[in-house]
C-alpha cells in the first residue's frame, strides 16, 4: 500500500532505502510488476475521470466535474 501511495502522490520519495525495504518482501521482478500494475490502475482511474466514466463506475467517490 505504501508503494502505491508513493507512486500516486510523490514518486520521488521512492528512494534506495524504500527499495531495500520492498526487497525484504518482494523480488525485483515482483517490485517491477507491482509498479506496472499500480501505474495501470492509476491511469485507468484518471481516464475514467477525464471521460466522465467515473460517474457510473464509482458510487463511493465522485470528484467534482472537470
mmCIF file as Biopython writes it, N, C-alpha, C and O atoms, coordinates in Angstrom:
data_model
#
loop_
_atom_site.group_PDB
_atom_site.id
_atom_site.type_symbol
_atom_site.label_atom_id
_atom_site.label_alt_id
_atom_site.label_comp_id
_atom_site.label_asym_id
_atom_site.label_entity_id
_atom_site.label_seq_id
_atom_site.pdbx_PDB_ins_code
_atom_site.Cartn_x
_atom_site.Cartn_y
_atom_site.Cartn_z
_atom_site.occupancy
_atom_site.B_iso_or_equiv
_atom_site.auth_seq_id
_atom_site.auth_asym_id
_atom_site.pdbx_PDB_model_num
ATOM 1   N N  . UNK A ? 1  ? 0.820   -1.182  0.000   1.0 0.0 1  A 1 
ATOM 2   C CA . UNK A ? 1  ? 0.000   0.000   0.000   1.0 0.0 1  A 1 
ATOM 3   C C  . UNK A ? 1  ? 0.876   1.262   0.000   1.0 0.0 1  A 1 
ATOM 4   O O  . UNK A ? 1  ? 0.570   2.231   -0.695  1.0 0.0 1  A 1 
ATOM 5   N N  . UNK A ? 2  ? 1.929   1.248   0.755   1.0 0.0 2  A 1 
ATOM 6   C CA . UNK A ? 2  ? 2.796   2.434   0.788   1.0 0.0 2  A 1 
ATOM 7   C C  . UNK A ? 2  ? 3.429   2.687   -0.573  1.0 0.0 2  A 1 
ATOM 8   O O  . UNK A ? 2  ? 3.614   3.839   -0.966  1.0 0.0 2  A 1 
ATOM 9   N N  . UNK A ? 3  ? 3.760   1.627   -1.292  1.0 0.0 3  A 1 
ATOM 10  C CA . UNK A ? 3  ? 4.348   1.758   -2.623  1.0 0.0 3  A 1 
ATOM 11  C C  . UNK A ? 3  ? 3.343   2.434   -3.554  1.0 0.0 3  A 1 
ATOM 12  O O  . UNK A ? 3  ? 3.701   3.355   -4.289  1.0 0.0 3  A 1 
ATOM 13  N N  . UNK A ? 4  ? 2.101   1.988   -3.527  1.0 0.0 4  A 1 
ATOM 14  C CA . UNK A ? 4  ? 1.063   2.593   -4.364  1.0 0.0 4  A 1 
ATOM 15  C C  . UNK A ? 4  ? 0.852   4.058   -3.985  1.0 0.0 4  A 1 
ATOM 16  O O  . UNK A ? 4  ? 0.729   4.914   -4.861  1.0 0.0 4  A 1 
ATOM 17  N N  . UNK A ? 5  ? 0.810   4.342   -2.702  1.0 0.0 5  A 1 
ATOM 18  C CA . UNK A ? 5  ? 0.620   5.724   -2.259  1.0 0.0 5  A 1 
ATOM 19  C C  . UNK A ? 5  ? 1.777   6.607   -2.722  1.0 0.0 5  A 1 
ATOM 20  O O  . UNK A ? 5  ? 1.559   7.722   -3.196  1.0 0.0 5  A 1 
ATOM 21  N N  . UNK A ? 6  ? 2.990   6.114   -2.585  1.0 0.0 6  A 1 
ATOM 22  C CA . UNK A ? 6  ? 4.145   6.902   -3.017  1.0 0.0 6  A 1 
ATOM 23  C C  . UNK A ? 6  ? 4.117   7.144   -4.522  1.0 0.0 6  A 1 
ATOM 24  O O  . UNK A ? 6  ? 4.399   8.254   -4.972  1.0 0.0 6  A 1 
ATOM 25  N N  . UNK A ? 7  ? 3.780   6.117   -5.306  1.0 0.0 7  A 1 
ATOM 26  C CA . UNK A ? 7  ? 3.739   6.293   -6.751  1.0 0.0 7  A 1 
ATOM 27  C C  . UNK A ? 7  ? 2.632   7.265   -7.162  1.0 0.0 7  A 1 
ATOM 28  O O  . UNK A ? 7  ? 2.779   8.008   -8.133  1.0 0.0 7  A 1 
ATOM 29  N N  . UNK A ? 8  ? 1.538   7.255   -6.425  1.0 0.0 8  A 1 
ATOM 30  C CA . UNK A ? 8  ? 0.411   8.123   -6.771  1.0 0.0 8  A 1 
ATOM 31  C C  . UNK A ? 8  ? 0.608   9.565   -6.316  1.0 0.0 8  A 1 
ATOM 32  O O  . UNK A ? 8  ? 0.142   10.491  -6.980  1.0 0.0 8  A 1 
ATOM 33  N N  . UNK A ? 9  ? 1.285   9.765   -5.202  1.0 0.0 9  A 1 
ATOM 34  C CA . UNK A ? 9  ? 1.348   11.115  -4.637  1.0 0.0 9  A 1 
ATOM 35  C C  . UNK A ? 9  ? 2.696   11.803  -4.823  1.0 0.0 9  A 1 
ATOM 36  O O  . UNK A ? 9  ? 2.742   13.001  -5.101  1.0 0.0 9  A 1 
ATOM 37  N N  . UNK A ? 10 ? 3.795   11.062  -4.672  1.0 0.0 10 A 1 
ATOM 38  C CA . UNK A ? 10 ? 5.119   11.671  -4.825  1.0 0.0 10 A 1 
ATOM 39  C C  . UNK A ? 10 ? 6.146   10.579  -5.097  1.0 0.0 10 A 1 
ATOM 40  O O  . UNK A ? 10 ? 6.844   10.130  -4.188  1.0 0.0 10 A 1 
ATOM 41  N N  . UNK A ? 11 ? 6.231   10.157  -6.354  1.0 0.0 11 A 1 
ATOM 42  C CA . UNK A ? 11 ? 7.099   9.036   -6.712  1.0 0.0 11 A 1 
ATOM 43  C C  . UNK A ? 11 ? 8.566   9.319   -6.421  1.0 0.0 11 A 1 
ATOM 44  O O  . UNK A ? 11 ? 9.367   8.387   -6.339  1.0 0.0 11 A 1 
ATOM 45  N N  . UNK A ? 12 ? 8.926   10.572  -6.267  1.0 0.0 12 A 1 
ATOM 46  C CA . UNK A ? 12 ? 10.337  10.895  -5.993  1.0 0.0 12 A 1 
ATOM 47  C C  . UNK A ? 12 ? 10.768  10.470  -4.587  1.0 0.0 12 A 1 
ATOM 48  O O  . UNK A ? 12 ? 11.959  10.474  -4.278  1.0 0.0 12 A 1 
ATOM 49  N N  . UNK A ? 13 ? 9.817   10.109  -3.745  1.0 0.0 13 A 1 
ATOM 50  C CA . UNK A ? 13 ? 10.168  9.639   -2.403  1.0 0.0 13 A 1 
ATOM 51  C C  . UNK A ? 13 ? 10.495  8.150   -2.387  1.0 0.0 13 A 1 
ATOM 52  O O  . UNK A ? 13 ? 10.818  7.609   -1.329  1.0 0.0 13 A 1 
ATOM 53  N N  . UNK A ? 14 ? 10.420  7.473   -3.538  1.0 0.0 14 A 1 
ATOM 54  C CA . UNK A ? 14 ? 10.830  6.071   -3.621  1.0 0.0 14 A 1 
ATOM 55  C C  . UNK A ? 14 ? 12.350  6.066   -3.785  1.0 0.0 14 A 1 
ATOM 56  O O  . UNK A ? 14 ? 12.872  6.056   -4.900  1.0 0.0 14 A 1 
ATOM 57  N N  . UNK A ? 15 ? 13.035  6.073   -2.658  1.0 0.0 15 A 1 
ATOM 58  C CA . UNK A ? 15 ? 14.495  6.136   -2.669  1.0 0.0 15 A 1 
ATOM 59  C C  . UNK A ? 15 ? 15.082  4.743   -2.447  1.0 0.0 15 A 1 
ATOM 60  O O  . UNK A ? 15 ? 14.345  3.764   -2.326  1.0 0.0 15 A 1 
ATOM 61  N N  . UNK A ? 16 ? 16.392  4.663   -2.396  1.0 0.0 16 A 1 
ATOM 62  C CA . UNK A ? 16 ? 17.072  3.377   -2.243  1.0 0.0 16 A 1 
ATOM 63  C C  . UNK A ? 16 ? 16.687  2.686   -0.930  1.0 0.0 16 A 1 
ATOM 64  O O  . UNK A ? 16 ? 16.561  1.462   -0.894  1.0 0.0 16 A 1 
ATOM 65  N N  . UNK A ? 17 ? 16.502  3.442   0.127   1.0 0.0 17 A 1 
ATOM 66  C CA . UNK A ? 17 ? 16.101  2.845   1.402   1.0 0.0 17 A 1 
ATOM 67  C C  . UNK A ? 17 ? 14.726  2.193   1.288   1.0 0.0 17 A 1 
ATOM 68  O O  . UNK A ? 17 ? 14.501  1.108   1.824   1.0 0.0 17 A 1 
ATOM 69  N N  . UNK A ? 18 ? 13.817  2.854   0.592   1.0 0.0 18 A 1 
ATOM 70  C CA . UNK A ? 18 ? 12.477  2.285   0.417   1.0 0.0 18 A 1 
ATOM 71  C C  . UNK A ? 18 ? 12.542  1.032   -0.458  1.0 0.0 18 A 1 
ATOM 72  O O  . UNK A ? 18 ? 11.850  0.051   -0.186  1.0 0.0 18 A 1 
ATOM 73  N N  . UNK A ? 19 ? 13.357  1.059   -1.492  1.0 0.0 19 A 1 
ATOM 74  C CA . UNK A ? 19 ? 13.509  -0.108  -2.364  1.0 0.0 19 A 1 
ATOM 75  C C  . UNK A ? 19 ? 14.111  -1.276  -1.567  1.0 0.0 19 A 1 
ATOM 76  O O  . UNK A ? 19 ? 13.699  -2.420  -1.758  1.0 0.0 19 A 1 
ATOM 77  N N  . UNK A ? 20 ? 15.062  -1.012  -0.693  1.0 0.0 20 A 1 
ATOM 78  C CA . UNK A ? 20 ? 15.619  -2.069  0.166   1.0 0.0 20 A 1 
ATOM 79  C C  . UNK A ? 20 ? 14.519  -2.682  1.024   1.0 0.0 20 A 1 
ATOM 80  O O  . UNK A ? 20 ? 14.468  -3.898  1.208   1.0 0.0 20 A 1 
ATOM 81  N N  . UNK A ? 21 ? 13.644  -1.833  1.544   1.0 0.0 21 A 1 
ATOM 82  C CA . UNK A ? 21 ? 12.519  -2.314  2.351   1.0 0.0 21 A 1 
ATOM 83  C C  . UNK A ? 21 ? 11.587  -3.196  1.506   1.0 0.0 21 A 1 
ATOM 84  O O  . UNK A ? 21 ? 11.133  -4.244  1.965   1.0 0.0 21 A 1 
ATOM 85  N N  . UNK A ? 22 ? 11.313  -2.768  0.284   1.0 0.0 22 A 1 
ATOM 86  C CA . UNK A ? 22 ? 10.480  -3.581  -0.607  1.0 0.0 22 A 1 
ATOM 87  C C  . UNK A ? 22 ? 11.127  -4.936  -0.867  1.0 0.0 22 A 1 
ATOM 88  O O  . UNK A ? 22 ? 10.444  -5.959  -0.908  1.0 0.0 22 A 1 
ATOM 89  N N  . UNK A ? 23 ? 12.447  -4.938  -1.044  1.0 0.0 23 A 1 
ATOM 90  C CA . UNK A ? 23 ? 13.172  -6.176  -1.355  1.0 0.0 23 A 1 
ATOM 91  C C  . UNK A ? 23 ? 13.169  -7.173  -0.198  1.0 0.0 23 A 1 
ATOM 92  O O  . UNK A ? 23 ? 13.477  -8.348  -0.395  1.0 0.0 23 A 1 
ATOM 93  N N  . UNK A ? 24 ? 12.823  -6.714  1.003   1.0 0.0 24 A 1 
ATOM 94  C CA . UNK A ? 24 ? 12.685  -7.641  2.126   1.0 0.0 24 A 1 
ATOM 95  C C  . UNK A ? 24 ? 11.483  -8.562  1.920   1.0 0.0 24 A 1 
ATOM 96  O O  . UNK A ? 24 ? 11.423  -9.648  2.495   1.0 0.0 24 A 1 
ATOM 97  N N  . UNK A ? 25 ? 10.535  -8.128  1.104   1.0 0.0 25 A 1 
ATOM 98  C CA . UNK A ? 25 ? 9.291   -8.874  0.913   1.0 0.0 25 A 1 
ATOM 99  C C  . UNK A ? 25 ? 9.072   -9.345  -0.524  1.0 0.0 25 A 1 
ATOM 100 O O  . UNK A ? 25 ? 8.349   -10.315 -0.751  1.0 0.0 25 A 1 
ATOM 101 N N  . UNK A ? 26 ? 9.688   -8.668  -1.496  1.0 0.0 26 A 1 
ATOM 102 C CA . UNK A ? 26 ? 9.436   -8.942  -2.904  1.0 0.0 26 A 1 
ATOM 103 C C  . UNK A ? 26 ? 10.738  -9.067  -3.684  1.0 0.0 26 A 1 
ATOM 104 O O  . UNK A ? 26 ? 11.751  -8.464  -3.328  1.0 0.0 26 A 1 
ATOM 105 N N  . UNK A ? 27 ? 10.697  -9.858  -4.751  1.0 0.0 27 A 1 
ATOM 106 C CA . UNK A ? 27 ? 11.840  -9.933  -5.662  1.0 0.0 27 A 1 
ATOM 107 C C  . UNK A ? 27 ? 11.824  -8.691  -6.565  1.0 0.0 27 A 1 
ATOM 108 O O  . UNK A ? 27 ? 10.840  -7.951  -6.600  1.0 0.0 27 A 1 
ATOM 109 N N  . UNK A ? 28 ? 12.922  -8.477  -7.290  1.0 0.0 28 A 1 
ATOM 110 C CA . UNK A ? 28 ? 12.971  -7.344  -8.221  1.0 0.0 28 A 1 
ATOM 111 C C  . UNK A ? 28 ? 11.863  -7.448  -9.266  1.0 0.0 28 A 1 
ATOM 112 O O  . UNK A ? 28 ? 11.244  -6.445  -9.622  1.0 0.0 28 A 1 
ATOM 113 N N  . UNK A ? 29 ? 11.615  -8.662  -9.757  1.0 0.0 29 A 1 
ATOM 114 C CA . UNK A ? 29 ? 10.558  -8.864  -10.753 1.0 0.0 29 A 1 
ATOM 115 C C  . UNK A ? 29 ? 9.178   -8.529  -10.162 1.0 0.0 29 A 1 
ATOM 116 O O  . UNK A ? 29 ? 8.341   -7.928  -10.834 1.0 0.0 29 A 1 
ATOM 117 N N  . UNK A ? 30 ? 8.955   -8.917  -8.925  1.0 0.0 30 A 1 
ATOM 118 C CA . UNK A ? 30 ? 7.671   -8.611  -8.279  1.0 0.0 30 A 1 
ATOM 119 C C  . UNK A ? 30 ? 7.503   -7.113  -8.048  1.0 0.0 30 A 1 
ATOM 120 O O  . UNK A ? 30 ? 6.402   -6.583  -8.199  1.0 0.0 30 A 1 
ATOM 121 N N  . UNK A ? 31 ? 8.582   -6.429  -7.684  1.0 0.0 31 A 1 
ATOM 122 C CA . UNK A ? 31 ? 8.523   -4.974  -7.498  1.0 0.0 31 A 1 
ATOM 123 C C  . UNK A ? 31 ? 8.195   -4.303  -8.822  1.0 0.0 31 A 1 
ATOM 124 O O  . UNK A ? 31 ? 7.379   -3.383  -8.867  1.0 0.0 31 A 1 
ATOM 125 N N  . UNK A ? 32 ? 8.822   -4.755  -9.895  1.0 0.0 32 A 1 
ATOM 126 C CA . UNK A ? 32 ? 8.541   -4.190  -11.218 1.0 0.0 32 A 1 
ATOM 127 C C  . UNK A ? 32 ? 7.087   -4.434  -11.599 1.0 0.0 32 A 1 
ATOM 128 O O  . UNK A ? 32 ? 6.419   -3.530  -12.101 1.0 0.0 32 A 1 
ATOM 129 N N  . UNK A ? 33 ? 6.591   -5.647  -11.364 1.0 0.0 33 A 1 
ATOM 130 C CA . UNK A ? 33 ? 5.208   -5.961  -11.703 1.0 0.0 33 A 1 
ATOM 131 C C  . UNK A ? 33 ? 4.238   -5.137  -10.867 1.0 0.0 33 A 1 
ATOM 132 O O  . UNK A ? 33 ? 3.238   -4.640  -11.385 1.0 0.0 33 A 1 
ATOM 133 N N  . UNK A ? 34 ? 4.526   -4.989  -9.582  1.0 0.0 34 A 1 
ATOM 134 C CA . UNK A ? 34 ? 3.682   -4.149  -8.732  1.0 0.0 34 A 1 
ATOM 135 C C  . UNK A ? 34 ? 3.640   -2.712  -9.250  1.0 0.0 34 A 1 
ATOM 136 O O  . UNK A ? 34 ? 2.571   -2.105  -9.332  1.0 0.0 34 A 1 
ATOM 137 N N  . UNK A ? 35 ? 4.797   -2.178  -9.595  1.0 0.0 35 A 1 
ATOM 138 C CA . UNK A ? 35 ? 4.861   -0.813  -10.107 1.0 0.0 35 A 1 
ATOM 139 C C  . UNK A ? 35 ? 4.054   -0.651  -11.387 1.0 0.0 35 A 1 
ATOM 140 O O  . UNK A ? 35 ? 3.345   0.340   -11.561 1.0 0.0 35 A 1 
ATOM 141 N N  . UNK A ? 36 ? 4.165   -1.623  -12.277 1.0 0.0 36 A 1 
ATOM 142 C CA . UNK A ? 36 ? 3.407   -1.559  -13.530 1.0 0.0 36 A 1 
ATOM 143 C C  . UNK A ? 36 ? 1.905   -1.660  -13.282 1.0 0.0 36 A 1 
ATOM 144 O O  . UNK A ? 36 ? 1.126   -0.939  -13.906 1.0 0.0 36 A 1 
ATOM 145 N N  . UNK A ? 37 ? 1.495   -2.538  -12.387 1.0 0.0 37 A 1 
ATOM 146 C CA . UNK A ? 37 ? 0.061   -2.681  -12.095 1.0 0.0 37 A 1 
ATOM 147 C C  . UNK A ? 37 ? -0.493  -1.429  -11.416 1.0 0.0 37 A 1 
ATOM 148 O O  . UNK A ? 37 ? -1.598  -0.985  -11.729 1.0 0.0 37 A 1 
ATOM 149 N N  . UNK A ? 38 ? 0.269   -0.872  -10.498 1.0 0.0 38 A 1 
ATOM 150 C CA . UNK A ? 38 ? -0.165  0.361   -9.837  1.0 0.0 38 A 1 
ATOM 151 C C  . UNK A ? 38 ? -0.342  1.462   -10.873 1.0 0.0 38 A 1 
ATOM 152 O O  . UNK A ? 38 ? -1.353  2.165   -10.870 1.0 0.0 38 A 1 
ATOM 153 N N  . UNK A ? 39 ? 0.640   1.612   -11.762 1.0 0.0 39 A 1 
ATOM 154 C CA . UNK A ? 39 ? 0.555   2.625   -12.806 1.0 0.0 39 A 1 
ATOM 155 C C  . UNK A ? 39 ? -0.628  2.401   -13.730 1.0 0.0 39 A 1 
ATOM 156 O O  . UNK A ? 39 ? -1.293  3.356   -14.132 1.0 0.0 39 A 1 
ATOM 157 N N  . UNK A ? 40 ? -0.893  1.156   -14.067 1.0 0.0 40 A 1 
ATOM 158 C CA . UNK A ? 40 ? -2.018  0.835   -14.946 1.0 0.0 40 A 1 
ATOM 159 C C  . UNK A ? 40 ? -3.344  1.246   -14.312 1.0 0.0 40 A 1 
ATOM 160 O O  . UNK A ? 40 ? -4.188  1.850   -14.974 1.0 0.0 40 A 1 
ATOM 161 N N  . UNK A ? 41 ? -3.530  0.926   -13.053 1.0 0.0 41 A 1 
ATOM 162 C CA . UNK A ? 41 ? -4.790  1.272   -12.396 1.0 0.0 41 A 1 
ATOM 163 C C  . UNK A ? 41 ? -4.907  2.767   -12.122 1.0 0.0 41 A 1 
ATOM 164 O O  . UNK A ? 41 ? -6.008  3.316   -12.141 1.0 0.0 41 A 1 
ATOM 165 N N  . UNK A ? 42 ? -3.790  3.425   -11.870 1.0 0.0 42 A 1 
ATOM 166 C CA . UNK A ? 42 ? -3.840  4.882   -11.728 1.0 0.0 42 A 1 
ATOM 167 C C  . UNK A ? 42 ? -4.266  5.513   -13.049 1.0 0.0 42 A 1 
ATOM 168 O O  . UNK A ? 42 ? -5.103  6.415   -13.070 1.0 0.0 42 A 1 
ATOM 169 N N  . UNK A ? 43 ? -3.691  5.038   -14.150 1.0 0.0 43 A 1 
ATOM 170 C CA . UNK A ? 43 ? -4.043  5.577   -15.468 1.0 0.0 43 A 1 
ATOM 171 C C  . UNK A ? 43 ? -5.503  5.307   -15.796 1.0 0.0 43 A 1 
ATOM 172 O O  . UNK A ? 43 ? -6.188  6.184   -16.323 1.0 0.0 43 A 1 
ATOM 173 N N  . UNK A ? 44 ? -5.989  4.113   -15.493 1.0 0.0 44 A 1 
ATOM 174 C CA . UNK A ? 44 ? -7.393  3.786   -15.747 1.0 0.0 44 A 1 
ATOM 175 C C  . UNK A ? 44 ? -8.314  4.717   -14.970 1.0 0.0 44 A 1 
ATOM 176 O O  . UNK A ? 44 ? -9.292  5.223   -15.519 1.0 0.0 44 A 1 
ATOM 177 N N  . UNK A ? 45 ? -8.011  4.942   -13.714 1.0 0.0 45 A 1 
ATOM 178 C CA . UNK A ? 45 ? -8.824  5.841   -12.902 1.0 0.0 45 A 1 
ATOM 179 C C  . UNK A ? 45 ? -8.848  7.256   -13.447 1.0 0.0 45 A 1 
ATOM 180 O O  . UNK A ? 45 ? -9.891  7.910   -13.467 1.0 0.0 45 A 1 
ATOM 181 N N  . UNK A ? 46 ? -7.703  7.715   -13.883 1.0 0.0 46 A 1 
ATOM 182 C CA . UNK A ? 46 ? -7.630  9.074   -14.439 1.0 0.0 46 A 1 
ATOM 183 C C  . UNK A ? 46 ? -8.386  9.175   -15.759 1.0 0.0 46 A 1 
ATOM 184 O O  . UNK A ? 46 ? -9.039  10.183  -16.027 1.0 0.0 46 A 1 
ATOM 185 N N  . UNK A ? 47 ? -8.297  8.125   -16.590 1.0 0.0 47 A 1 
ATOM 186 C CA . UNK A ? 47 ? -9.040  8.118   -17.850 1.0 0.0 47 A 1 
ATOM 187 C C  . UNK A ? 47 ? -10.548 8.096   -17.596 1.0 0.0 47 A 1 
ATOM 188 O O  . UNK A ? 47 ? -11.306 8.735   -18.326 1.0 0.0 47 A 1 
ATOM 189 N N  . UNK A ? 48 ? -10.983 7.375   -16.582 1.0 0.0 48 A 1 
ATOM 190 C CA . UNK A ? 48 ? -12.405 7.357   -16.245 1.0 0.0 48 A 1 
ATOM 191 C C  . UNK A ? 48 ? -12.888 8.750   -15.861 1.0 0.0 48 A 1 
ATOM 192 O O  . UNK A ? 48 ? -13.976 9.165   -16.262 1.0 0.0 48 A 1 
ATOM 193 N N  . UNK A ? 49 ? -12.089 9.468   -15.092 1.0 0.0 49 A 1 
ATOM 194 C CA . UNK A ? 49 ? -12.467 10.824  -14.697 1.0 0.0 49 A 1 
ATOM 195 C C  . UNK A ? 49 ? -12.509 11.744  -15.917 1.0 0.0 49 A 1 
ATOM 196 O O  . UNK A ? 49 ? -13.456 12.514  -16.081 1.0 0.0 49 A 1 
ATOM 197 N N  . UNK A ? 50 ? -11.488 11.666  -16.772 1.0 0.0 50 A 1 
ATOM 198 C CA . UNK A ? 50 ? -11.433 12.520  -17.959 1.0 0.0 50 A 1 
ATOM 199 C C  . UNK A ? 50 ? -12.624 12.269  -18.874 1.0 0.0 50 A 1 
ATOM 200 O O  . UNK A ? 50 ? -13.192 13.207  -19.434 1.0 0.0 50 A 1 
ATOM 201 N N  . UNK A ? 51 ? -13.002 11.000  -19.025 1.0 0.0 51 A 1 
ATOM 202 C CA . UNK A ? 51 ? -14.084 10.644  -19.947 1.0 0.0 51 A 1 
ATOM 203 C C  . UNK A ? 51 ? -15.466 10.750  -19.328 1.0 0.0 51 A 1 
ATOM 204 O O  . UNK A ? 51 ? -16.470 10.632  -20.031 1.0 0.0 51 A 1 
ATOM 205 N N  . UNK A ? 52 ? -15.533 10.971  -18.021 1.0 0.0 52 A 1 
ATOM 206 C CA . UNK A ? 52 ? -16.821 11.029  -17.337 1.0 0.0 52 A 1 
ATOM 207 C C  . UNK A ? 52 ? -17.326 9.664   -16.922 1.0 0.0 52 A 1 
ATOM 208 O O  . UNK A ? 52 ? -18.399 9.555   -16.327 1.0 0.0 52 A 1 
ATOM 209 N N  . UNK A ? 53 ? -16.568 8.615   -17.228 1.0 0.0 53 A 1 
ATOM 210 C CA . UNK A ? 53 ? -16.982 7.259   -16.891 1.0 0.0 53 A 1 
ATOM 211 C C  . UNK A ? 53 ? -17.010 6.973   -15.405 1.0 0.0 53 A 1 
ATOM 212 O O  . UNK A ? 53 ? -17.646 6.014   -14.968 1.0 0.0 53 A 1 
ATOM 213 N N  . UNK A ? 54 ? -16.332 7.787   -14.631 1.0 0.0 54 A 1 
ATOM 214 C CA . UNK A ? 54 ? -16.306 7.575   -13.181 1.0 0.0 54 A 1 
ATOM 215 C C  . UNK A ? 54 ? -17.685 7.749   -12.557 1.0 0.0 54 A 1 
ATOM 216 O O  . UNK A ? 54 ? -17.954 7.194   -11.492 1.0 0.0 54 A 1 
ATOM 217 N N  . UNK A ? 55 ? -18.554 8.505   -13.200 1.0 0.0 55 A 1 
ATOM 218 C CA . UNK A ? 55 ? -19.880 8.753   -12.627 1.0 0.0 55 A 1 
ATOM 219 C C  . UNK A ? 55 ? -20.693 7.469   -12.531 1.0 0.0 55 A 1 
ATOM 220 O O  . UNK A ? 55 ? -21.463 7.287   -11.588 1.0 0.0 55 A 1 
ATOM 221 N N  . UNK A ? 56 ? -20.525 6.593   -13.489 1.0 0.0 56 A 1 
ATOM 222 C CA . UNK A ? 56 ? -21.231 5.333   -13.450 1.0 0.0 56 A 1 
ATOM 223 C C  . UNK A ? 56 ? -20.422 4.212   -12.830 1.0 0.0 56 A 1 
ATOM 224 O O  . UNK A ? 56 ? -20.981 3.206   -12.394 1.0 0.0 56 A 1 
ATOM 225 N N  . UNK A ? 57 ? -19.113 4.379   -12.786 1.0 0.0 57 A 1 
ATOM 226 C CA . UNK A ? 57 ? -18.234 3.306   -12.325 1.0 0.0 57 A 1 
ATOM 227 C C  . UNK A ? 57 ? -17.993 3.330   -10.827 1.0 0.0 57 A 1 
ATOM 228 O O  . UNK A ? 57 ? -17.646 2.301   -10.246 1.0 0.0 57 A 1 
ATOM 229 N N  . UNK A ? 58 ? -18.166 4.461   -10.196 1.0 0.0 58 A 1 
ATOM 230 C CA . UNK A ? 58 ? -17.824 4.569   -8.778  1.0 0.0 58 A 1 
ATOM 231 C C  . UNK A ? 58 ? -18.895 5.321   -8.023  1.0 0.0 58 A 1 
ATOM 232 O O  . UNK A ? 58 ? -19.069 6.526   -8.203  1.0 0.0 58 A 1 
ATOM 233 N N  . UNK A ? 59 ? -19.609 4.605   -7.181  1.0 0.0 59 A 1 
ATOM 234 C CA . UNK A ? 59 ? -20.660 5.241   -6.392  1.0 0.0 59 A 1 
ATOM 235 C C  . UNK A ? 59 ? -20.139 5.781   -5.064  1.0 0.0 59 A 1 
ATOM 236 O O  . UNK A ? 59 ? -20.815 6.566   -4.399  1.0 0.0 59 A 1 
ATOM 237 N N  . UNK A ? 60 ? -18.935 5.359   -4.681  1.0 0.0 60 A 1 
ATOM 238 C CA . UNK A ? 60 ? -18.394 5.764   -3.391  1.0 0.0 60 A 1 
ATOM 239 C C  . UNK A ? 60 ? -17.797 7.157   -3.459  1.0 0.0 60 A 1 
ATOM 240 O O  . UNK A ? 60 ? -18.067 7.993   -2.597  1.0 0.0 60 A 1 
ATOM 241 N N  . UNK A ? 61 ? -16.991 7.413   -4.472  1.0 0.0 61 A 1 
ATOM 242 C CA . UNK A ? 61 ? -16.298 8.700   -4.590  1.0 0.0 61 A 1 
ATOM 243 C C  . UNK A ? 61 ? -16.451 9.235   -6.000  1.0 0.0 61 A 1 
ATOM 244 O O  . UNK A ? 61 ? -16.093 8.574   -6.975  1.0 0.0 61 A 1 
ATOM 245 N N  . UNK A ? 62 ? -16.971 10.403  -6.091  1.0 0.0 62 A 1 
ATOM 246 C CA . UNK A ? 62 ? -17.070 11.076  -7.382  1.0 0.0 62 A 1 
ATOM 247 C C  . UNK A ? 62 ? -16.461 12.466  -7.235  1.0 0.0 62 A 1 
ATOM 248 O O  . UNK A ? 62 ? -17.029 13.321  -6.556  1.0 0.0 62 A 1 
ATOM 249 N N  . UNK A ? 63 ? -15.304 12.699  -7.870  1.0 0.0 63 A 1 
ATOM 250 C CA . UNK A ? 63 ? -14.687 14.026  -7.768  1.0 0.0 63 A 1 
ATOM 251 C C  . UNK A ? 63 ? -15.538 15.066  -8.471  1.0 0.0 63 A 1 
ATOM 252 O O  . UNK A ? 63 ? -16.394 14.724  -9.287  1.0 0.0 63 A 1 
ATOM 253 N N  . UNK A ? 64 ? -15.309 16.333  -8.160  1.0 0.0 64 A 1 
ATOM 254 C CA . UNK A ? 64 ? -16.055 17.394  -8.831  1.0 0.0 64 A 1 
ATOM 255 C C  . UNK A ? 64 ? -15.876 17.304  -10.340 1.0 0.0 64 A 1 
ATOM 256 O O  . UNK A ? 64 ? -14.843 16.836  -10.821 1.0 0.0 64 A 1 
ATOM 257 N N  . UNK A ? 65 ? -16.876 17.748  -11.082 1.0 0.0 65 A 1 
ATOM 258 C CA . UNK A ? 65 ? -16.768 17.721  -12.546 1.0 0.0 65 A 1 
ATOM 259 C C  . UNK A ? 65 ? -15.593 18.542  -13.003 1.0 0.0 65 A 1 
ATOM 260 O O  . UNK A ? 65 ? -15.263 19.576  -12.423 1.0 0.0 65 A 1 
ATOM 261 N N  . UNK A ? 66 ? -14.965 18.058  -14.061 1.0 0.0 66 A 1 
ATOM 262 C CA . UNK A ? 66 ? -13.816 18.770  -14.630 1.0 0.0 66 A 1 
ATOM 263 C C  . UNK A ? 66 ? -14.285 19.948  -15.441 1.0 0.0 66 A 1 
ATOM 264 O O  . UNK A ? 66 ? -13.466 20.676  -16.002 1.0 0.0 66 A 1 
#
